[in-house]
Amino acid sequence: MRNALAALALLAAGPSFATGLEVQVEGEANGTVKIDLFEDVAPKHVEQITALAAEGQYDGVVFHRVIEGFMAQTGDVQFGKAGGDMRRAGQGGSDRPDLPAEFSDITFGTGVVGMARAQDPNSANSQFFIMFEPGPFLDGQYTVVGKVTEGMDVVDAIKRGEGPNGAVIGQPDTMTKVTVTE
């Protein structure tokens, strides 16, 4: 009985789900982006993102892959910090484990936020992307974690990358501060 109560107390003391993120962006784009997170759709992914944000791990992380008419990708807390070796940006994650996919029937429309991953559908970790335009070809292939509710004009102004992979050359735009909101 005592062990059960202790376990319940630990669960209750764990991080509670937040409803969103507030992202301060600086570079060619300057301003605030507000994201509503879908904890009922992708609870494990939302928990990981909010934990990383609360720890300040997203602060100073660049948008390393930005493709015109498609999406802006960020969130590499391992190799994507501003001032780091941008040739490695996009290759890393966090010190947390990769997550099993949490696919839903939500379509990838403008402003939808999805989790980036490697070829393995269960390899999402810390990186995420924001859609510039609808991309229904991603539906059921990537986990949807939220949607931009304010600041889509800021997202639309993020510096674009070059070439087929959208690597940003020179000085990429940066998430200077990412705050968990209630």
C-alpha positions in Angstrom: 0.0 0.0 0.0 2.8 2.4 0.9 4.6 1.7 -2.3 1.4 2.3 -4.3 0.9 5.7 -2.6 4.5 6.6 -3.2 4.1 5.7 -6.9 1.0 7.9 -7.1 2.8 10.8 -5.5 5.6 10.5 -8.0 3.2 10.5 -10.9 1.3 13.5 -9.5 4.6 15.4 -9.1 5.6 14.7 -12.7 5.5 17.4 -15.4 1.9 18.4 -16.3 0.9 18.8 -19.8 1.0 22.4 -21.1 -1.2 23.8 -23.8 1.5 25.4 -25.9 4.8 27.1 -26.7 5.8 30.7 -27.2 8.8 30.9 -29.5 10.8 34.1 -29.9 12.4 34.2 -33.4 15.3 36.4 -34.5 17.1 36.8 -37.8 15.4 37.6 -41.1 12.2 36.8 -39.2 11.7 38.7 -35.9 8.8 38.1 -33.6 6.8 35.7 -31.6 5.2 32.4 -32.7 2.5 30.8 -30.5 1.9 27.1 -30.9 -1.0 25.2 -29.5 0.2 21.7 -28.6 -2.1 18.7 -29.1 -1.4 16.7 -25.9 -4.5 14.6 -26.6 -3.2 13.6 -30.0 0.5 13.0 -29.3 1.0 12.9 -25.5 4.5 11.5 -25.5 5.8 13.9 -28.1 4.2 16.9 -26.4 5.6 15.8 -23.1 9.1 15.6 -24.6 8.9 18.9 -26.4 7.6 20.8 -23.3 10.3 19.2 -21.1 13.0 20.3 -23.5 11.5 23.8 -23.7 11.2 24.1 -19.9 14.8 23.1 -19.5 15.9 25.8 -22.0 17.3 23.3 -24.4 15.5 24.9 -27.4 16.9 28.4 -26.6 19.4 29.4 -29.2 18.6 26.6 -31.7 18.5 27.6 -35.4 16.1 26.8 -38.2 18.6 24.7 -40.1 16.4 23.3 -42.9 13.9 25.6 -44.6 12.3 24.8 -47.9 10.2 27.4 -49.8 6.6 26.2 -50.2 7.1 23.4 -47.7 8.3 23.8 -44.2 10.8 25.3 -41.6 12.7 22.7 -39.5 14.4 23.4 -36.1 14.9 21.7 -32.7 18.3 20.0 -33.0 19.4 20.7 -29.4 22.6 18.7 -29.9 24.1 20.2 -33.0 21.8 23.1 -33.9 22.8 25.8 -31.5 23.6 29.2 -33.0 27.3 29.7 -33.4 27.9 25.9 -33.7 29.1 23.9 -36.7 26.0 24.3 -39.0 27.2 21.4 -41.2 26.0 19.0 -38.4 22.7 20.8 -37.7 19.8 18.4 -38.2 21.8 15.3 -37.4 21.2 15.4 -33.7 18.5 15.1 -31.0 18.5 15.3 -27.3 19.8 13.1 -24.5 16.2 11.7 -24.2 15.1 8.5 -25.9 13.5 8.5 -29.4 9.7 8.3 -29.4 7.3 5.8 -30.9 5.2 7.4 -33.6 1.8 8.8 -32.6 0.1 9.1 -35.9 -3.3 10.7 -36.2 -5.9 11.7 -38.8 -4.9 15.4 -38.6 -3.8 16.6 -42.0 -0.6 18.6 -42.5 -2.0 22.0 -43.3 -0.5 25.5 -43.2 0.9 26.1 -39.7 0.7 22.5 -38.5 3.7 21.4 -36.4 5.1 18.0 -37.0 8.0 16.0 -35.5 11.0 15.4 -37.7 12.5 11.9 -37.8 14.9 9.7 -39.6 13.6 6.9 -41.9 12.4 4.9 -38.9 8.9 6.2 -38.0 9.8 5.7 -34.3 12.9 7.9 -34.4 11.5 11.4 -33.5 13.3 13.0 -30.7 13.6 16.8 -30.4 13.4 18.2 -33.9 10.2 19.6 -35.3 8.9 21.5 -38.4 6.3 24.1 -39.2 4.4 23.8 -42.5 4.4 26.9 -44.8 1.7 25.3 -47.0 -0.4 22.1 -46.9 1.5 18.9 -47.3 -1.1 16.1 -47.2 1.6 13.6 -48.5 3.0 13.7 -44.9 -0.3 12.5 -43.4 0.0 9.3 -41.5 3.8 9.4 -41.9 4.8 12.0 -39.3 3.5 12.8 -35.8 1.4 16.0 -35.6 2.1 17.8 -32.3 0.4 21.2 -32.7 -0.5 24.2 -34.8 0.6 27.8 -35.0 -2.1 30.0 -33.5 -0.3 33.4 -33.8 2.7 34.6 -35.6 2.4 32.7 -38.9 3.7 35.9 -40.5 6.9 35.4 -38.5 7.1 31.8 -39.7 6.6 32.9 -43.3 9.6 35.3 -43.0 12.1 32.7 -41.8 15.2 32.6 -43.9 15.0 30.0 -46.7 17.6 27.4 -47.3 19.1 26.3 -50.6 19.2 23.1 -52.7 16.9 20.1 -52.5 17.4 19.6 -48.7 16.9 23.2 -47.8 20.1 23.7 -45.8 20.3 27.3 -44.6 23.6 28.9 -45.8 25.2 31.7 -43.7 23.3 33.0 -40.7 20.1 31.0 -40.0 17.2 32.4 -38.0 17.2 31.3 -34.4 14.7 30.4 -31.7 16.2 32.7 -29.1 13.7 31.7 -26.3 11.1 29.0 -26.2 8.7 29.2 -23.3 6.0 26.7 -22.2 2.6 28.3 -21.9 -0.5 27.2 -20.0 
